[in-house]
Amino acid sequence: MKQLIYSLLLLFILGCGQQEKKENASDKIEDIQYNFDWMIGSWTRTNDDEGNDTFEYWEKISETNYRGLGCTLQNADTVFKENLQLLNKNNVWHLVVTGVNESPTLFKVIEQTHNSFVSENKENEFPNIINYALKDKVLTAVVSSDEMEIAFTFEKQ
């Protein structure tokens, strides 16, 4: 009888240990962070206003830092330029935009997949949300607020 009780107790303890391992494994799956290598390269906007040529360039600096540049040319003159950075700080990705406002504007990445991300800054006047996605070799960047949305479509060069 004692042996049966010890056997059942042992099975119960082992079963609890297995359940804990399964819970820890699923926690790790949820914590997976994707990289942004799918954005690397030179991109040309295909839905630009007539007379404008808009480009984005992305490069990987390190596992936690990507650098980008966005610019629009009009008759060979630069009419818009912004510096972009995807930066992982304390396990949180941010899209950092400089060159547009006096100080850098940070957008926290709130959703991410293997080929897209959504970043948000509710305090910024416009945009509040910046969404990048790659589908069928086309990169889209959508900047939006509650009142307005602008979509940029790019092809890789």
N, C-alpha and C positions, 0 to 999 in steps of 0.2 A: 504494500500500500504506500509506504514511504517513497519507494522508487517511482511509482506512478505520479505521485505529487511532485517529486523533484523533476521528473521528465516534463510534466505539464508546465511547471514553473520555468524551466529552461527554454521550452518552446515559446512561451509567452515573452520572455526577455529577448530572445533572438528575433522574434516577430516585431517587437517594438523597435529594436535596433534597425531592422530592415526598413520599417516605415519611416524612421528618422532620416535614413540615407536617401530614400526616395524624395522626401520633402526637401532636403538640402540640394539634391540634384536639380529639382524643378526650380528652386530659387536661383541657381546659377544660370539656368536657361533664360529666365526672365531678365537677368542682369547683363546679358550679352549686348555689347555695343558694337555696331558696325563701323567700318571706316568710310572715308569719303573718296577713295581712290577712283571711283566712277566719274568724278568731276574733273580729274586731272586732264589738262590739255588746253588747246586753243579753240574757242567757240565763236561762231559768227551768228548774229541775230538774223532770222529769216523773216520776221514780221515787223520790220522797222518802218518808220515813216519815210516817205520818199525823200531822197537827198541825205539821209542819215545812214551811217554805218556803225553798228554797235558790236562790241566784242567783249568777251570775258576770257581771262586766262587764269588757270588754276594749276598750282604745283604743290607737291607734298614736301614739307620741310622736315617733319618728323612724324612719329606715330601719333602725336598729340597736337600737331600744328600743320594746317594747310593755308597757303597764301594765294589770294586772288586779286585780280585787277579788272575793273569794269570801266569801259570808256566808250564814248560816242563821238564820232567824227562827223562834221558837216562841212563839205567842200574842203577836206583835208585839214580843217581846224578842229581842235579838241573842244567840244562844247560841254562835255560832262566827263568827270572822272571820279571813281571811288576806289579805295583800297578795301579789300575784303580779307577776312581771316576766319578760319574755323579753328577754334582753340579749345582744347580740353583742359579744364582747370578743376582740380579736385573731383575728377570723374564726372564732370558736367560739361557738355559741349556748348559752346557759344559761337554765334556768327557775329563778328565784330566788323562794323562798317566805319571807316574813317575817310576824311576828305570831303564829306558832304556837310556836316555840322562842325561847330567849333571843337567839340570833344567827341571821342569815339561813342558810337551807339551800339549797345550789346543786345542781341536777340538770343534768348535761351532756347536751345533745341529741346522741344517738348515731345516730338515724335521722330522716330528714325527707323528705316528699313535698310535693306542691302543696297537700294538705289533711289532713296528719297529721304527727305527730312522736312520738318516743319519747325520754324523758330518763331518766337514771340517776344514782343516787348509792348505791353499794354500802355506804358507811359509815353511812348513815342507818338508824335503827332501823326505822321504817315511815313511808312506803313507800320501797322501793328503786327502783321504776320508776314513772314517770308517763307515761301514753300518752294523747294527745289525737287525735281524728279527727273529721272532718266528712263525713257521708254522708247524702244525701237530706234535707238541711236539718236534720239532727239531729247535735248535737255530743255526743260521748261523751268522758268523762275516766275512765280506769281507773287507780287507784292500787293497787300490788301489791308483794308480797314473795314469797318462796318459800312462806310459810305461808298467806297470805291475799290476797284480791283484792276490791276494792270498785269497782263501776261506777256512774258518774253519767251520766245521760242528760238532755240539755238541749234545749229548743226556743227559737228566737230570738223575742224580743218586738218 
